[in-house]
């Protein structure tokens, strides 16, 4: 099973927590802050594309949090 179909994988949780932490109110504002197209955020939310290393690096640069911590935010605890 790849992680996109894994029920414990929640990229929405990661995006929501980053937005909350950085007081960013929309996906468009987040996309601008990390220099990606807003459709990239939409595709990640819909699990059409994974949160890759470059995205984690961009989120790290924005938040200052380690990539490992950001990865943890994508997991839904059972």
N, CA, C and O atoms as a DFTB+ gen file, in Angstrom:
312 C
 N C O
     1  1       0.855      -1.179       0.000
     2  2       0.000       0.000       0.000
     3  2       0.900       1.241       0.000
     4  3       1.798       1.367       0.833
     5  1       0.648       2.154      -0.944
     6  2       1.437       3.386      -0.903
     7  2       0.829       4.354       0.098
     8  3      -0.327       4.205       0.495
     9  1       1.605       5.336       0.499
    10  2       1.151       6.207       1.586
    11  2      -0.024       7.094       1.173
    12  3      -0.740       7.579       2.049
    13  1      -0.254       7.325      -0.121
    14  2      -1.399       8.138      -0.537
    15  2      -2.720       7.438      -0.232
    16  3      -3.730       8.099       0.011
    17  1      -2.720       6.114      -0.243
    18  2      -3.948       5.380       0.059
    19  2      -4.000       4.891       1.507
    20  3      -4.976       4.264       1.918
    21  1      -2.970       5.173       2.262
    22  2      -2.915       4.776       3.663
    23  2      -3.874       5.648       4.479
    24  3      -3.747       6.873       4.457
    25  1      -4.819       5.056       5.189
    26  2      -5.778       5.861       5.951
    27  2      -5.149       6.677       7.085
    28  3      -5.765       7.622       7.578
    29  1      -3.936       6.322       7.499
    30  2      -3.298       7.087       8.574
    31  2      -2.495       8.276       8.038
    32  3      -1.915       9.034       8.816
    33  1      -2.460       8.443       6.705
    34  2      -1.751       9.569       6.078
    35  2      -2.725      10.725       5.900
    36  3      -3.726      10.598       5.196
    37  1      -2.428      11.855       6.541
    38  2      -3.329      13.007       6.479
    39  2      -2.567      14.295       6.162
    40  3      -2.159      15.024       7.066
    41  1      -2.380      14.565       4.870
    42  2      -1.695      15.808       4.517
    43  2      -2.510      17.036       4.923
    44  3      -1.937      18.097       5.168
    45  1      -3.828      16.912       4.996
    46  2      -4.660      18.034       5.438
    47  2      -4.286      18.468       6.848
    48  3      -4.256      19.661       7.151
    49  1      -4.007      17.511       7.695
    50  2      -3.633      17.821       9.073
    51  2      -2.353      18.662       9.091
    52  3      -2.258      19.642       9.829
    53  1      -1.379      18.275       8.280
    54  2      -0.127      19.022       8.182
    55  2      -0.389      20.448       7.696
    56  3       0.070      21.411       8.310
    57  1      -1.115      20.577       6.612
    58  2      -1.389      21.901       6.038
    59  2      -2.149      22.764       7.037
    60  3      -1.816      23.933       7.233
    61  1      -3.162      22.193       7.662
    62  2      -3.959      22.956       8.629
    63  2      -3.112      23.427       9.813
    64  3      -3.239      24.567      10.260
    65  1      -2.248      22.542      10.315
    66  2      -1.420      22.910      11.468
    67  2      -0.395      23.983      11.106
    68  3      -0.129      24.883      11.902
    69  1       0.178      23.890       9.911
    70  2       1.127      24.923       9.473
    71  2       0.396      26.255       9.324
    72  3       0.896      27.292       9.762
    73  1      -0.778      26.229       8.712
    74  2      -1.546      27.459       8.547
    75  2      -1.901      28.066       9.898
    76  3      -1.802      29.279      10.084
    77  1      -2.310      27.233      10.829
    78  2      -2.658      27.724      12.161
    79  2      -1.426      28.320      12.859
    80  3      -1.480      29.407      13.435
    81  1      -0.329      27.583      12.789
    82  2       0.899      28.028      13.454
    83  2       1.392      29.364      12.896
    84  3       1.831      30.234      13.649
    85  1       1.315      29.519      11.584
    86  2       1.843      30.707      10.925
    87  2       0.760      31.784      10.728
    88  3       1.013      32.835      10.138
    89  1      -0.426      31.505      11.224
    90  2      -1.558      32.442      11.090
    91  2      -1.833      32.796       9.635
    92  3      -2.046      33.953       9.275
    93  1      -1.818      31.760       8.825
    94  2      -2.135      31.877       7.404
    95  2      -3.569      31.409       7.231
    96  3      -3.937      30.331       7.698
    97  1      -4.374      32.214       6.565
    98  2      -5.807      31.949       6.553
    99  2      -6.322      31.183       5.340
   100  3      -7.483      30.775       5.324
   101  1      -5.494      30.981       4.334
   102  2      -5.995      30.270       3.156
   103  2      -4.878      29.469       2.495
   104  3      -3.692      29.696       2.732
   105  1      -5.301      28.525       1.660
   106  2      -4.327      27.741       0.904
   107  2      -3.561      28.628      -0.071
   108  3      -2.377      28.396      -0.317
   109  1      -4.221      29.636      -0.626
   110  2      -3.542      30.553      -1.538
   111  2      -2.430      31.304      -0.808
   112  3      -1.327      31.435      -1.339
   113  1      -2.695      31.791       0.379
   114  2      -1.668      32.489       1.151
   115  2      -0.505      31.566       1.479
   116  3       0.653      31.983       1.435
   117  1      -0.806      30.313       1.809
   118  2       0.260      29.346       2.083
   119  2       1.081      29.103       0.825
   120  3       2.310      29.079       0.881
   121  1       0.415      28.924      -0.304
   122  2       1.113      28.682      -1.565
   123  2       2.060      29.839      -1.881
   124  3       3.192      29.620      -2.314
   125  1       1.600      31.057      -1.666
   126  2       2.440      32.225      -1.907
   127  2       3.633      32.230      -0.950
   128  3       4.759      32.521      -1.352
   129  1       3.378      31.905       0.316
   130  2       4.434      31.928       1.336
   131  2       5.544      30.923       1.049
   132  3       6.701      31.161       1.396
   133  1       5.200      29.798       0.417
   134  2       6.212      28.770       0.149
   135  2       6.562      28.668      -1.335
   136  3       7.257      27.744      -1.758
   137  1       6.075      29.622      -2.111
   138  2       6.416      29.731      -3.543
   139  2       6.044      28.496      -4.358
   140  3       6.859      27.958      -5.108
   141  1       4.798      28.061      -4.194
   142  2       4.264      26.999      -5.047
   143  2       2.930      27.474      -5.611
   144  3       2.339      28.437      -5.122
   145  1       2.475      26.792      -6.632
   146  2       1.179      27.106      -7.219
   147  2       0.079      26.639      -6.269
   148  3       0.229      25.617      -5.600
   149  1      -1.006      27.372      -6.209
   150  2      -2.086      26.989      -5.281
   151  2      -2.681      25.630      -5.620
   152  3      -3.219      24.952      -4.744
   153  1      -2.588      25.224      -6.893
   154  2      -3.101      23.900      -7.252
   155  2      -2.273      22.794      -6.615
   156  3      -2.776      21.694      -6.389
   157  1      -1.018      23.075      -6.328
   158  2      -0.173      22.089      -5.643
   159  2      -0.739      21.779      -4.265
   160  3      -0.804      20.617      -3.864
   161  1      -1.145      22.810      -3.545
   162  2      -1.743      22.610      -2.221
   163  2      -3.032      21.820      -2.353
   164  3      -3.288      20.918      -1.556
   165  1      -3.849      22.145      -3.350
   166  2      -5.112      21.426      -3.562
   167  2      -4.852      19.954      -3.868
   168  3      -5.549      19.082      -3.348
   169  1      -3.861      19.671      -4.703
   170  2      -3.538      18.279      -5.046
   171  2      -3.037      17.511      -3.827
   172  3      -3.351      16.333      -3.656
   173  1      -2.264      18.178      -2.985
   174  2      -1.797      17.521      -1.759
   175  2      -2.986      17.230      -0.848
   176  3      -3.093      16.134      -0.300
   177  1      -3.878      18.205      -0.684
   178  2      -5.058      18.000       0.170
   179  2      -5.918      16.830      -0.315
   180  3      -6.467      16.081       0.492
   181  1      -6.029      16.679      -1.639
   182  2      -6.858      15.616      -2.218
   183  2      -6.110      14.297      -2.360
   184  3      -6.638      13.331      -2.911
   185  1      -4.875      14.264      -1.857
   186  2      -4.017      13.076      -1.928
   187  2      -3.746      12.645      -3.366
   188  3      -3.613      11.454      -3.649
   189  1      -3.666      13.615      -4.266
   190  2      -3.322      13.312      -5.661
   191  2      -1.809      13.306      -5.844
   192  3      -1.284      12.616      -6.717
   193  1      -1.112      14.084      -5.012
   194  2       0.350      14.074      -5.000
   195  2       0.805      14.005      -3.541
   196  3       0.141      14.543      -2.654
   197  1       1.928      13.348      -3.298
   198  2       2.424      13.254      -1.924
   199  2       3.124      14.534      -1.480
   200  3       3.495      15.374      -2.300
   201  1       3.291      14.662      -0.196
   202  2       4.124      15.720       0.358
   203  2       5.559      15.213       0.235
   204  3       6.002      14.364       1.009
   205  1       6.261      15.740      -0.731
   206  2       7.613      15.282      -1.009
   207  2       8.658      16.036      -0.212
   208  3       8.345      16.914       0.592
   209  1       9.900      15.675      -0.453
   210  2      11.019      16.282       0.265
   211  2      11.099      17.785       0.024
   212  3      11.368      18.549       0.951
   213  1      10.867      18.214      -1.218
   214  2      10.967      19.652      -1.498
   215  2       9.871      20.428      -0.779
   216  3      10.101      21.549      -0.325
   217  1       8.678      19.837      -0.671
   218  2       7.592      20.496       0.055
   219  2       7.914      20.555       1.548
   220  3       7.691      21.581       2.191
   221  1       8.435      19.465       2.097
   222  2       8.822      19.478       3.504
   223  2       9.906      20.521       3.769
   224  3       9.891      21.187       4.804
   225  1      10.836      20.660       2.840
   226  2      11.889      21.665       2.989
   227  2      11.303      23.077       2.966
   228  3      11.717      23.933       3.748
   229  1      10.356      23.319       2.085
   230  2       9.706      24.636       2.019
   231  2       8.946      24.929       3.318
   232  3       8.985      26.044       3.838
   233  1       8.256      23.908       3.829
   234  2       7.512      24.090       5.077
   235  2       8.469      24.280       6.254
   236  3       8.187      25.053       7.171
   237  1       9.583      23.582       6.225
   238  2      10.618      23.772       7.251
   239  2      11.141      25.207       7.221
   240  3      11.279      25.853       8.260
   241  1      11.428      25.696       6.012
   242  2      11.929      27.064       5.873
   243  2      10.913      28.075       6.401
   244  3      11.291      29.081       7.002
   245  1       9.640      27.813       6.181
   246  2       8.584      28.716       6.633
   247  2       8.418      28.670       8.147
   248  3       8.301      29.711       8.794
   249  1       8.409      27.460       8.713
   250  2       8.076      27.300      10.128
   251  2       9.291      27.215      11.048
   252  3       9.202      27.549      12.229
   253  1      10.420      26.772      10.512
   254  2      11.598      26.546      11.343
   255  2      11.571      25.206      12.054
   256  3      12.486      24.890      12.814
   257  1      10.541      24.419      11.818
   258  2      10.427      23.099      12.457
   259  2      11.189      22.053      11.657
   260  3      11.284      22.150      10.433
   261  1      11.734      21.049      12.348
   262  2      12.421      19.969      11.641
   263  2      11.449      19.194      10.745
   264  3      10.268      19.053      11.065
   265  1      11.961      18.702       9.633
   266  2      11.135      17.930       8.700
   267  2      10.506      16.721       9.385
   268  3       9.365      16.364       9.089
   269  1      11.238      16.091      10.296
   270  2      10.693      14.926      11.020
   271  2       9.430      15.297      11.799
   272  3       8.476      14.521      11.849
   273  1       9.430      16.485      12.406
   274  2       8.252      16.950      13.142
   275  2       7.091      17.193      12.186
   276  3       5.954      16.827      12.482
   277  1       7.371      17.803      11.050
   278  2       6.332      18.049      10.060
   279  2       5.757      16.729       9.548
   280  3       4.549      16.617       9.343
   281  1       6.611      15.736       9.342
   282  2       6.151      14.421       8.907
   283  2       5.212      13.804       9.944
   284  3       4.210      13.186       9.584
   285  1       5.523      13.965      11.192
   286  2       4.665      13.417      12.257
   287  2       3.260      14.003      12.177
   288  3       2.279      13.316      12.462
   289  1       3.165      15.273      11.790
   290  2       1.857      15.927      11.702
   291  2       0.976      15.327      10.624
   292  3      -0.238      15.530      10.638
   293  1       1.567      14.587       9.684
   294  2       0.771      13.966       8.620
   295  2       0.159      12.637       9.039
   296  3      -0.690      12.090       8.334
   297  1       0.575      12.131      10.153
   298  2       0.083      10.825      10.602
   299  2      -1.097      10.994      11.543
   300  3      -1.061      11.803      12.471
   301  1      -2.127      10.231      11.293
   302  2      -3.286      10.206      12.170
   303  2      -3.023       9.139      13.222
   304  3      -2.766       7.981      12.891
   305  1      -3.087       9.526      14.467
   306  2      -2.859       8.561      15.547
   307  2      -4.070       7.661      15.692
   308  3      -5.210       8.123      15.668
   309  1      -3.815       6.386      15.839
   310  2      -4.911       5.401      15.969
   311  2      -5.443       5.373      17.380
   312  3      -6.362       4.610      17.678
